């Protein structure tokens, strides 16, 4: 499976943006999927994750109530809808895939063996 992220851009504070990640291959539904982000000079951090079936989601505190992760296993896509964006949301956003996780959605980067190339999200004040 390879991951291709898209949908980043420039938006004003308070606006919305949707980033998406398309996976190649026929095993997408076997992966727990997540979005991470990395701002300049900071470590990569978990934003949101979704279970293989899409029935369970998890969010970082910074994303709760503003971001929504979803997936479409028929289309091999996972998306992150971001509303009420803030300047501190500015970062490169990465989609990631965890094939072997058995204990739920991990917040750590080490559990994810596949990564997309990242898409830049810039929120102006």
N, C-alpha and C positions, 0 to 999 in steps of 0.2 A: 504494500500500500504506500502510495505517495500522497502528500498533502499539499494543496495549493490554496493559499489564502488570498482573499480579495476584498474590496469594499472600503478600504480605509480612505481617509481624506481629511480635509480641513472643515471644521464646523465651529460656529460660535458657541460660547457657553450657554447652556440651556437647551441646545439643539439635540438632534438625534442622528444616529448613524448606525448602519448595520454592516457588520463584517461577516463574511462567509468563508467556508473552507470546503473545498471539494476533494474527495479522496478517490484515487484510482483503485482498481482491483475489485474483487467480489467478496471481500471479507470485512467490509466496513462495519457491519452490524456486530462483529465480534470485538470491537474496540470500545472501551470507555473513552470518551472524548472530552477535551477541556480547552479552555482559552487561558493563556497566560499573557502577561504584558511586561515590557521592560522599558523603563524610562532611562534617559541618559544618566550615567553614573550610579544607577541603582541595580539591584539584583532583579532577576526575573521573578515575577510573583504570580500566584494563582489568581484568576479572576472568577471563573465559573467552570463547572463540569457537569456532564450528563452521562447517565448510565447507558448501557448497551441498547436497551429497549426504549430509552427516552423517558421511562417512568419515574426516574429519580434525578433530581438536580441538586447542585450545591453551589453556593456563592460565597465569595469573600465578603467581609463586612462592608467593604467599600463599594461593592456592586449590588448589594441587596436593595430591592425596591426600585432600582433604576435599570438594571440590566436583566435580560432574559436570554437564556441559552435554549436552543432547540435543535433537533436533528430530524432528518428525513432519510431513513435507511434505504428507501427505494431509489433515492436520488444521490445517495452517498454524500450528503452534505450536512454540515453542522454550522449553525449561525449564532451570532451574538447580536441581539438588538440592544442598543445602548441609548437610553433616554436621559434627559436632564444632565447632559454632559458638563463636566467641570474642567477647568484648565489642568487640574492634577490628574486627569484621565489621559493626558497626552503621553503617548508611548508607542512603541512598536508592539503590535498584538500578534501573538503566535497561536496557532491551533496545534494541539498535541494529541497523540493517541496512545492508549495503554491497552495492550493486547491481553496481558496475563493477570491483571488485577482481580483479586477475589474478595477484597475486604472493602469495597466501596470506592468512592471517588477520592483520589489522593490529591492533596494540596502541594505535594512536593514534585519538583521537576524530575527527580531520579526515577520515578515510576513510569515515565512516558518515554517510549523508545522511538517514536516517530514524531517529527516536527515539521511544520510548514515553514515557509521562508519568511513569514512575517509581513504585516501590512501596517503602514504608519497611520496613526490617528493623532491629529493635532486639534486641540480645542483652544480657541482664542478667547481671551477675556474681554 
